[in-house]
Amino acid sequence: MDSFPPPAPRDPAYEPRPGDLRAGNDDRERVAVVLADALADGRLTPDEHEERLASLYRARTLGEIAALTVDLLPPEAQPLRTDVRPVTAFFGTQRHAGRWVVPTHFTATAICANVTLDLCDAVLQSSHVTIQVTVMAATLTLIVPEGVRIHMPASGVMAGKKNLVPPSPDGPVIEITGLITMGSVVAKSPKRPRRSWFRR
């Protein structure tokens, strides 16, 4: 009977790129909806739609399925984003939400601005994510699902740091480092839907 050598051990320091993470059924369904809309309004021909749909269900990684809608929607409207760049906001308001991969090391800068990072539908690249922030006369709000642990060792000068996320003994960690000057960083979980007294 033939014998096969055991697989080579994985380097513990190895970390897959965001696009190399495995795709799940929910991710495929998000892309399938965009492809169906593109077929309905003529952006894709029936043959193109069929070809992309077949590629979608053959694909294994987030990067492979994200590539199928790049030419159909602008970057901010993509159903899945794996190429996430640092957030930089000067004045005004920015919100990042939806299905996106949060890199292990991520940078967010808010100067005289309100920035919201909604991670409720996001994919964390690793179990310990560090967000390096620069917040000056601004507010950065982090929204995470329950079960995520928040650490805030960021330095502050006339700053506010609020962690409103319920404590969890385990689960992934999001560490917020950097500098907050005359601003604030708030971490919280999404509001639970209000119960209707008429619902049975």
PyRosetta script that sets phi, psi and omega in degrees:
from pyrosetta import init, pose_from_sequence

init()
pose = pose_from_sequence("MDSFPPPAPRDPAYEPRPGDLRAGNDDRERVAVVLADALADGRLTPDEHEERLASLYRARTLGEIAALTVDLLPPEAQPLRTDVRPVTAFFGTQRHAGRWVVPTHFTATAICANVTLDLCDAVLQSSHVTIQVTVMAATLTLIVPEGVRIHMPASGVMAGKKNLVPPSPDGPVIEITGLITMGSVVAKSPKRPRRSWFRR")
pose.set_psi(1, 130.7)
pose.set_omega(1, -178.2)
pose.set_phi(2, -67.1)
pose.set_psi(2, 144.3)
pose.set_omega(2, 175.8)
pose.set_phi(3, -116.1)
pose.set_psi(3, 147.2)
pose.set_omega(3, -177.9)
pose.set_phi(4, -118.0)
pose.set_psi(4, 141.5)
pose.set_omega(4, 179.4)
pose.set_phi(5, -66.4)
pose.set_psi(5, 147.5)
pose.set_omega(5, 178.6)
pose.set_phi(6, -65.8)
pose.set_psi(6, 153.6)
pose.set_omega(6, 179.6)
pose.set_phi(7, -63.5)
pose.set_psi(7, 147.4)
pose.set_omega(7, -179.8)
pose.set_phi(8, -65.2)
pose.set_psi(8, 139.1)
pose.set_omega(8, 179.4)
pose.set_phi(9, -64.7)
pose.set_psi(9, 143.1)
pose.set_omega(9, -179.7)
pose.set_phi(10, -80.1)
pose.set_psi(10, 137.7)
pose.set_omega(10, 176.3)
pose.set_phi(11, -62.7)
pose.set_psi(11, 122.2)
pose.set_omega(11, -178.7)
pose.set_phi(12, -61.0)
pose.set_psi(12, -20.8)
pose.set_omega(12, 179.8)
pose.set_phi(13, -85.4)
pose.set_psi(13, -6.5)
pose.set_omega(13, -178.1)
pose.set_phi(14, -68.9)
pose.set_psi(14, 139.2)
pose.set_omega(14, 177.6)
pose.set_phi(15, -140.1)
pose.set_psi(15, 122.9)
pose.set_omega(15, -179.3)
pose.set_phi(16, -65.3)
pose.set_psi(16, 149.9)
pose.set_omega(16, 174.4)
pose.set_phi(17, -69.6)
pose.set_psi(17, 157.7)
pose.set_omega(17, -178.8)
pose.set_phi(18, -52.1)
pose.set_psi(18, -42.3)
pose.set_omega(18, -178.3)
pose.set_phi(19, -71.8)
pose.set_psi(19, -12.7)
pose.set_omega(19, -179.4)
pose.set_phi(20, -90.3)
pose.set_psi(20, -5.7)
pose.set_omega(20, 178.4)
pose.set_phi(21, -66.9)
pose.set_psi(21, 147.9)
pose.set_omega(21, -177.5)
pose.set_phi(22, -69.9)
pose.set_psi(22, 140.5)
pose.set_omega(22, 178.2)
pose.set_phi(23, -87.9)
pose.set_psi(23, 147.5)
pose.set_omega(23, 176.7)
pose.set_phi(24, -110.3)
pose.set_psi(24, 175.9)
pose.set_omega(24, -178.5)
pose.set_phi(25, -62.2)
pose.set_psi(25, -37.9)
pose.set_omega(25, 179.2)
pose.set_phi(26, -62.4)
pose.set_psi(26, -38.5)
pose.set_omega(26, 178.4)
pose.set_phi(27, -64.3)
pose.set_psi(27, -41.4)
pose.set_omega(27, 179.8)
pose.set_phi(28, -65.1)
pose.set_psi(28, -39.1)
pose.set_omega(28, -179.6)
pose.set_phi(29, -65.7)
pose.set_psi(29, -36.2)
pose.set_omega(29, 177.0)
pose.set_phi(30, -60.2)
pose.set_psi(30, -43.6)
pose.set_omega(30, -179.5)
pose.set_phi(31, -71.1)
pose.set_psi(31, -38.1)
pose.set_omega(31, -179.3)
pose.set_phi(32, -60.8)
pose.set_psi(32, -36.2)
pose.set_omega(32, 178.5)
pose.set_phi(33, -63.9)
pose.set_psi(33, -42.6)
pose.set_omega(33, 179.2)
pose.set_phi(34, -64.8)
pose.set_psi(34, -40.8)
pose.set_omega(34, 179.0)
pose.set_phi(35, -64.7)
pose.set_psi(35, -38.8)
pose.set_omega(35, 178.8)
pose.set_phi(36, -65.4)
pose.set_psi(36, -41.2)
pose.set_omega(36, 177.8)
pose.set_phi(37, -63.3)
pose.set_psi(37, -39.7)
pose.set_omega(37, -179.7)
pose.set_phi(38, -66.8)
pose.set_psi(38, -33.9)
pose.set_omega(38, 175.4)
pose.set_phi(39, -68.1)
pose.set_psi(39, -41.6)
pose.set_omega(39, -176.2)
pose.set_phi(40, -65.2)
pose.set_psi(40, -36.3)
pose.set_omega(40, -177.5)
pose.set_phi(41, -100.4)
pose.set_psi(41, 10.0)
pose.set_omega(41, 171.2)
pose.set_phi(42, 89.3)
pose.set_psi(42, 3.3)
pose.set_omega(42, 177.6)
pose.set_phi(43, -71.6)
pose.set_psi(43, -25.0)
pose.set_omega(43, 174.5)
pose.set_phi(44, -122.9)
pose.set_psi(44, 139.7)
pose.set_omega(44, 172.5)
pose.set_phi(45, -78.1)
pose.set_psi(45, 163.3)
pose.set_omega(45, 177.3)
pose.set_phi(46, -55.2)
pose.set_psi(46, -39.5)
pose.set_omega(46, 179.8)
pose.set_phi(47, -67.2)
pose.set_psi(47, -42.0)
pose.set_omega(47, 178.6)
pose.set_phi(48, -63.4)
pose.set_psi(48, -41.7)
pose.set_omega(48, 179.2)
pose.set_phi(49, -61.9)
pose.set_psi(49, -44.9)
pose.set_omega(49, -179.8)
pose.set_phi(50, -62.4)
pose.set_psi(50, -42.0)
pose.set_omega(50, 179.9)
pose.set_phi(51, -64.4)
pose.set_psi(51, -44.2)
pose.set_omega(51, -178.9)
pose.set_phi(52, -70.1)
pose.set_psi(52, -35.2)
pose.set_omega(52, 178.9)
pose.set_phi(53, -65.3)
pose.set_psi(53, -39.8)
pose.set_omega(53, 177.2)
pose.set_phi(54, -63.9)
pose.set_psi(54, -40.7)
pose.set_omega(54, 177.9)
pose.set_phi(55, -64.6)
pose.set_psi(55, -36.6)
pose.set_omega(55, -179.5)
pose.set_phi(56, -59.8)
pose.set_psi(56, -45.3)
pose.set_omega(56, -175.6)
pose.set_phi(57, -85.1)
pose.set_psi(57, -6.7)
pose.set_omega(57, 170.1)
pose.set_phi(58, -90.1)
pose.set_psi(58, -23.7)
pose.set_omega(58, -173.6)
pose.set_phi(59, -66.5)
pose.set_psi(59, 150.1)
pose.set_omega(59, -179.8)
pose.set_phi(60, -115.0)
pose.set_psi(60, -24.9)
pose.set_omega(60, -173.6)
pose.set_phi(61, -113.4)
pose.set_psi(61, 161.2)
pose.set_omega(61, 177.8)
pose.set_phi(62, -62.5)
pose.set_psi(62, -38.5)
pose.set_omega(62, 179.9)
pose.set_phi(63, -62.0)
pose.set_psi(63, -38.9)
pose.set_omega(63, -179.2)
pose.set_phi(64, -66.1)
pose.set_psi(64, -41.0)
pose.set_omega(64, -177.9)
pose.set_phi(65, -79.9)
pose.set_psi(65, -29.7)
pose.set_omega(65, 177.8)
pose.set_phi(66, -64.2)
pose.set_psi(66, -31.6)
pose.set_omega(66, -178.4)
pose.set_phi(67, -66.9)
pose.set_psi(67, -18.3)
pose.set_omega(67, -175.4)
pose.set_phi(68, -76.2)
pose.set_psi(68, -14.2)
pose.set_omega(68, -178.7)
pose.set_phi(69, -120.2)
pose.set_psi(69, 7.5)
pose.set_omega(69, -175.8)
pose.set_phi(70, -57.0)
pose.set_psi(70, -37.9)
pose.set_omega(70, -176.8)
pose.set_phi(71, -93.2)
pose.set_psi(71, 9.0)
pose.set_omega(71, -176.8)
pose.set_phi(72, -107.3)
pose.set_psi(72, -25.0)
pose.set_omega(72, -176.8)
pose.set_phi(73, -141.3)
pose.set_psi(73, 154.0)
pose.set_omega(73, 174.7)
pose.set_phi(74, -66.8)
pose.set_psi(74, 160.8)
pose.set_omega(74, -174.3)
pose.set_phi(75, -53.2)
pose.set_psi(75, -42.6)
pose.set_omega(75, -175.6)
pose.set_phi(76, -71.5)
pose.set_psi(76, -13.9)
pose.set_omega(76, -178.3)
pose.set_phi(77, -105.1)
pose.set_psi(77, 2.7)
pose.set_omega(77, -179.1)
pose.set_phi(78, -61.8)
pose.set_psi(78, 142.9)
pose.set_omega(78, -179.8)
pose.set_phi(79, -70.6)
pose.set_psi(79, -16.8)
pose.set_omega(79, -179.1)
pose.set_phi(80, -153.2)
pose.set_psi(80, 130.0)
pose.set_omega(80, -179.2)
pose.set_phi(81, -123.9)
pose.set_psi(81, 122.7)
pose.set_omega(81, 179.1)
pose.set_phi(82, -110.8)
pose.set_psi(82, -19.3)
pose.set_omega(82, 179.6)
pose.set_phi(83, -99.7)
pose.set_psi(83, 78.2)
pose.set_omega(83, -174.5)
pose.set_phi(84, -95.8)
pose.set_psi(84, 122.6)
pose.set_omega(84, -179.7)
pose.set_phi(85, -94.7)
pose.set_psi(85, 161.4)
pose.set_omega(85, 177.6)
pose.set_phi(86, -55.9)
pose.set_psi(86, 147.0)
pose.set_omega(86, 178.1)
pose.set_phi(87, -88.2)
pose.set_psi(87, 128.6)
pose.set_omega(87, 177.0)
pose.set_phi(88, -135.4)
pose.set_psi(88, 118.8)
pose.set_omega(88, -177.9)
pose.set_phi(89, -130.9)
pose.set_psi(89, 122.8)
pose.set_omega(89, 174.9)
pose.set_phi(90, -116.2)
pose.set_psi(90, 110.0)
pose.set_omega(90, -177.1)
pose.set_phi(91, 64.6)
pose.set_psi(91, 160.8)
pose.set_omega(91, 177.7)
pose.set_phi(92, 80.6)
pose.set_psi(92, -158.9)
pose.set_omega(92, -175.1)
pose.set_phi(93, -135.9)
pose.set_psi(93, 137.7)
pose.set_omega(93, 174.5)
pose.set_phi(94, -133.7)
pose.set_psi(94, 143.3)
pose.set_omega(94, 177.4)
pose.set_phi(95, -135.2)
pose.set_psi(95, 129.9)
pose.set_omega(95, 177.7)
pose.set_phi(96, -118.2)
pose.set_psi(96, 117.8)
pose.set_omega(96, -176.0)
pose.set_phi(97, -145.6)
pose.set_psi(97, -176.8)
pose.set_omega(97, 178.8)
pose.set_phi(98, 92.3)
pose.set_psi(98, -158.2)
pose.set_omega(98, -176.9)
pose.set_phi(99, -95.0)
pose.set_psi(99, 103.5)
pose.set_omega(99, 178.9)
pose.set_phi(100, -142.6)
pose.set_psi(100, 153.6)
pose.set_omega(100, -179.6)
pose.set_phi(101, -91.4)
pose.set_psi(101, 122.1)
pose.set_omega(101, 178.5)
pose.set_phi(102, -90.5)
pose.set_psi(102, 113.7)
pose.set_omega(102, -179.0)
pose.set_phi(103, -62.6)
pose.set_psi(103, 160.5)
pose.set_omega(103, 178.5)
pose.set_phi(104, -59.2)
pose.set_psi(104, -36.5)
pose.set_omega(104, 176.8)
pose.set_phi(105, -122.9)
pose.set_psi(105, 117.7)
pose.set_omega(105, -173.6)
pose.set_phi(106, -130.7)
pose.set_psi(106, 146.2)
pose.set_omega(106, -177.4)
pose.set_phi(107, -120.6)
pose.set_psi(107, 134.4)
pose.set_omega(107, 177.3)
pose.set_phi(108, -134.7)
pose.set_psi(108, 127.6)
pose.set_omega(108, 179.2)
pose.set_phi(109, -121.8)
pose.set_psi(109, 128.0)
pose.set_omega(109, 178.0)
pose.set_phi(110, -132.6)
pose.set_psi(110, 117.1)
pose.set_omega(110, 179.6)
pose.set_phi(111, -124.7)
pose.set_psi(111, 114.6)
pose.set_omega(111, -176.6)
pose.set_phi(112, 52.5)
pose.set_psi(112, 44.6)
pose.set_omega(112, -175.9)
pose.set_phi(113, -145.6)
pose.set_psi(113, 164.2)
pose.set_omega(113, 172.9)
pose.set_phi(114, -113.3)
pose.set_psi(114, 117.1)
pose.set_omega(114, -177.6)
pose.set_phi(115, -119.6)
pose.set_psi(115, 131.6)
pose.set_omega(115, 176.1)
pose.set_phi(116, -119.4)
pose.set_psi(116, 126.2)
pose.set_omega(116, 174.6)
pose.set_phi(117, -110.9)
pose.set_psi(117, 106.2)
pose.set_omega(117, -178.7)
pose.set_phi(118, -97.3)
pose.set_psi(118, 111.8)
pose.set_omega(118, -176.2)
pose.set_phi(119, -105.0)
pose.set_psi(119, 13.7)
pose.set_omega(119, -174.5)
pose.set_phi(120, -64.7)
pose.set_psi(120, -32.6)
pose.set_omega(120, 178.0)
pose.set_phi(121, -109.0)
pose.set_psi(121, 8.4)
pose.set_omega(121, -175.3)
pose.set_phi(122, -80.9)
pose.set_psi(122, 164.1)
pose.set_omega(122, 174.2)
pose.set_phi(123, -110.9)
pose.set_psi(123, 123.3)
pose.set_omega(123, 176.7)
pose.set_phi(124, -83.2)
pose.set_psi(124, 129.3)
pose.set_omega(124, -178.4)
pose.set_phi(125, -64.6)
pose.set_psi(125, -30.0)
pose.set_omega(125, 178.8)
pose.set_phi(126, -145.5)
pose.set_psi(126, 173.6)
pose.set_omega(126, -177.6)
pose.set_phi(127, -79.8)
pose.set_psi(127, -5.5)
pose.set_omega(127, 176.4)
pose.set_phi(128, -136.4)
pose.set_psi(128, 105.3)
pose.set_omega(128, -178.3)
pose.set_phi(129, -106.7)
pose.set_psi(129, 133.9)
pose.set_omega(129, 176.8)
pose.set_phi(130, -110.5)
pose.set_psi(130, 124.2)
pose.set_omega(130, 176.5)
pose.set_phi(131, -109.0)
pose.set_psi(131, 112.5)
pose.set_omega(131, 179.0)
pose.set_phi(132, -88.2)
pose.set_psi(132, 116.7)
pose.set_omega(132, -174.8)
pose.set_phi(133, -113.4)
pose.set_psi(133, 149.3)
pose.set_omega(133, 167.0)
pose.set_phi(134, -128.7)
pose.set_psi(134, 108.0)
pose.set_omega(134, -175.7)
pose.set_phi(135, -121.9)
pose.set_psi(135, 116.9)
pose.set_omega(135, -178.8)
pose.set_phi(136, -128.9)
pose.set_psi(136, 116.1)
pose.set_omega(136, -178.9)
pose.set_phi(137, 50.5)
pose.set_psi(137, 44.5)
pose.set_omega(137, -174.2)
pose.set_phi(138, -148.1)
pose.set_psi(138, 174.3)
pose.set_omega(138, 176.8)
pose.set_phi(139, -128.9)
pose.set_psi(139, 128.8)
pose.set_omega(139, 175.0)
pose.set_phi(140, -116.1)
pose.set_psi(140, 122.5)
pose.set_omega(140, -179.1)
pose.set_phi(141, -112.2)
pose.set_psi(141, 128.5)
pose.set_omega(141, 179.2)
pose.set_phi(142, -112.7)
pose.set_psi(142, 121.5)
pose.set_omega(142, 179.0)
pose.set_phi(143, -111.1)
pose.set_psi(143, 121.2)
pose.set_omega(143, -176.2)
pose.set_phi(144, -131.4)
pose.set_psi(144, 153.3)
pose.set_omega(144, 176.2)
pose.set_phi(145, -70.8)
pose.set_psi(145, 158.5)
pose.set_omega(145, 176.8)
pose.set_phi(146, -63.4)
pose.set_psi(146, 146.9)
pose.set_omega(146, -177.5)
pose.set_phi(147, 104.1)
pose.set_psi(147, -15.3)
pose.set_omega(147, 176.1)
pose.set_phi(148, -88.5)
pose.set_psi(148, 135.3)
pose.set_omega(148, 178.9)
pose.set_phi(149, -95.6)
pose.set_psi(149, 135.4)
pose.set_omega(149, -179.2)
pose.set_phi(150, -112.2)
pose.set_psi(150, 127.9)
pose.set_omega(150, 172.0)
pose.set_phi(151, -117.8)
pose.set_psi(151, 137.6)
pose.set_omega(151, -178.4)
pose.set_phi(152, -128.3)
pose.set_psi(152, 74.3)
pose.set_omega(152, 175.7)
pose.set_phi(153, -82.3)
pose.set_psi(153, 7.9)
pose.set_omega(153, -178.9)
pose.set_phi(154, -58.5)
pose.set_psi(154, 143.1)
pose.set_omega(154, 177.6)
pose.set_phi(155, -80.2)
pose.set_psi(155, 152.4)
pose.set_omega(155, -178.7)
pose.set_phi(156, -140.6)
pose.set_psi(156, 143.7)
pose.set_omega(156, 173.8)
pose.set_phi(157, -126.3)
pose.set_psi(157, 112.2)
pose.set_omega(157, -174.6)
pose.set_phi(158, 51.4)
pose.set_psi(158, 50.1)
pose.set_omega(158, -171.8)
pose.set_phi(159, -124.6)
pose.set_psi(159, 161.6)
pose.set_omega(159, 175.6)
pose.set_phi(160, -120.9)
pose.set_psi(160, 137.6)
pose.set_omega(160, 175.9)
pose.set_phi(161, -129.9)
pose.set_psi(161, 118.7)
pose.set_omega(161, -179.6)
pose.set_phi(162, -125.2)
pose.set_psi(162, 123.6)
pose.set_omega(162, 175.5)
pose.set_phi(163, -111.7)
pose.set_psi(163, 101.7)
pose.set_omega(163, -177.6)
pose.set_phi(164, -101.9)
pose.set_psi(164, 11.3)
pose.set_omega(164, -179.9)
pose.set_phi(165, -81.4)
pose.set_psi(165, 129.2)
pose.set_omega(165, 179.3)
pose.set_phi(166, -56.1)
pose.set_psi(166, 136.4)
pose.set_omega(166, -179.0)
pose.set_phi(167, -63.2)
pose.set_psi(167, 145.2)
pose.set_omega(167, 180.0)
pose.set_phi(168, -134.8)
pose.set_psi(168, 134.1)
pose.set_omega(168, -177.3)
pose.set_phi(169, -70.6)
pose.set_psi(169, -23.2)
pose.set_omega(169, 178.8)
pose.set_phi(170, -143.0)
pose.set_psi(170, -165.8)
pose.set_omega(170, -177.0)
pose.set_phi(171, 100.5)
pose.set_psi(171, 170.2)
pose.set_omega(171, -178.0)
pose.set_phi(172, -65.5)
pose.set_psi(172, 155.3)
pose.set_omega(172, -177.8)
pose.set_phi(173, -113.4)
pose.set_psi(173, 134.1)
pose.set_omega(173, 170.1)
pose.set_phi(174, -115.7)
pose.set_psi(174, 116.3)
pose.set_omega(174, -177.1)
pose.set_phi(175, -105.6)
pose.set_psi(175, 126.1)
pose.set_omega(175, -178.6)
pose.set_phi(176, -105.9)
pose.set_psi(176, 112.7)
pose.set_omega(176, -179.2)
pose.set_phi(177, -115.9)
pose.set_psi(177, 177.9)
pose.set_omega(177, 176.8)
pose.set_phi(178, 112.2)
pose.set_psi(178, -148.4)
pose.set_omega(178, -172.7)
pose.set_phi(179, -135.6)
pose.set_psi(179, 134.0)
pose.set_omega(179, 176.6)
pose.set_phi(180, -120.0)
pose.set_psi(180, 120.3)
pose.set_omega(180, -178.4)
pose.set_phi(181, -123.7)
pose.set_psi(181, 118.0)
pose.set_omega(181, 179.0)
pose.set_phi(182, 50.3)
pose.set_psi(182, 40.1)
pose.set_omega(182, 179.7)
pose.set_phi(183, -149.1)
pose.set_psi(183, -164.5)
pose.set_omega(183, -178.5)
pose.set_phi(184, -150.3)
pose.set_psi(184, 153.6)
pose.set_omega(184, 172.4)
pose.set_phi(185, -124.9)
pose.set_psi(185, 128.0)
pose.set_omega(185, -178.4)
pose.set_phi(186, -124.9)
pose.set_psi(186, 128.0)
pose.set_omega(186, 174.9)
pose.set_phi(187, -113.7)
pose.set_psi(187, 130.6)
pose.set_omega(187, -178.0)
pose.set_phi(188, -151.9)
pose.set_psi(188, 164.1)
pose.set_omega(188, 174.1)
pose.set_phi(189, -94.9)
pose.set_psi(189, 157.3)
pose.set_omega(189, -179.7)
pose.set_phi(190, -66.0)
pose.set_psi(190, 153.0)
pose.set_omega(190, 177.6)
pose.set_phi(191, -67.3)
pose.set_psi(191, 135.3)
pose.set_omega(191, 176.1)
pose.set_phi(192, -73.7)
pose.set_psi(192, 145.5)
pose.set_omega(192, -179.9)
pose.set_phi(193, -61.1)
pose.set_psi(193, 137.0)
pose.set_omega(193, -179.2)
pose.set_phi(194, -69.2)
pose.set_psi(194, 133.5)
pose.set_omega(194, -177.6)
pose.set_phi(195, -73.6)
pose.set_psi(195, 135.0)
pose.set_omega(195, 176.5)
pose.set_phi(196, -91.3)
pose.set_psi(196, 128.9)
pose.set_omega(196, 179.7)
pose.set_phi(197, -72.1)
pose.set_psi(197, -11.4)
pose.set_omega(197, -178.6)
pose.set_phi(198, -95.8)
pose.set_psi(198, -3.6)
pose.set_omega(198, -178.6)
pose.set_phi(199, -87.0)
pose.set_psi(199, 136.5)
pose.set_omega(199, 179.5)
pose.set_phi(200, -108.9)
pose.dump_pdb("model.pdb")
